[in-house]
């Protein structure tokens, strides 16, 4: 599996509850936090839901 590094670049304050929960499920807790995940369809779907709040590093 290919690994994906995700960085949170925007705050979750004022966002809908489902987007906050998606960030928490990805393991992102604060701005500039970095997590690494396998590129599964579930993770890709979560990334697409909050793509305006994160940045993908390869």
GICOR-V205521 format. One record per pair of residues at least 6 apart in sequence whose ideal C-beta (glycine too) atoms are under 7 Angstrom apart, sorted by the first residue. I is the first residue (numbers start at 0). J is the second residue. Records with the same first field share a line. If there is no record, write none. Layout:
I->J  J
//
This chain:
0->37  38
1->38
2->35  37
3->36  38  42  55
4->33  35  56
5->25  27  34  36  46  53  55
6->31  33  53  54  56
7->22  27  29  30  31  32  52  53
8->30  52  53  54
9->52
10->30
11->18  19  22  52
18->48  49
21->45  48  49
22->49  52
24->45
25->34  45
26->34
27->34
36->42
46->53  55
//
